[in-house]
Amino acid sequence: MTNTMTYRGYVASMTFDAEDKIIVGRVLDVDDIISFHGESILEFEANFHAVVDDYIAACESLGSEPEKPASGTSLNKWAEEASSAASRRSAGARAQRAKSNPSPKQTRSGLRSGRAA
């Protein structure tokens, strides 16, 4: 079960607060803190739409661009993918060097067989 909701490209988390009996939401993947709540799914959704619309309107009235939601890729996931890609490139480069520069052992044996012929 996914505990998120999407509106206009923004994604909000949904967490139930049992003590207050409300659903608490926070807009994810933006640096600004945008939070809201609702006592029902319908109220939660309406409030989510309202805070996103208000955020965009506030940014426009201040003359700044509203922050676009991040791709959703966590920093850890991005680092893992970047590290894996670098590792593959490094392994490919080593293999290419090995093909174009044979090791001294391979060169010596090649020379010996060439002399014997």
HELIX and SHEET records of a PDB file:
HELIX    1   1 ILE A   41  SER A   61  1                                  21    
HELIX    2   2 LEU A   75  SER A  100  1                                  26    
HELIX    3   3 PRO A  104  ALA A  116  1                                  13    
SHEET    1   A 4 THR A   4  TYR A   7  0                                        
SHEET    2   A 4 TYR A  10  ASP A  17 -1                                        
SHEET    3   A 4 ILE A  22  LEU A  28 -1                                        
SHEET    4   A 4 SER A  35  GLY A  38 -1                                        
END                                                                             
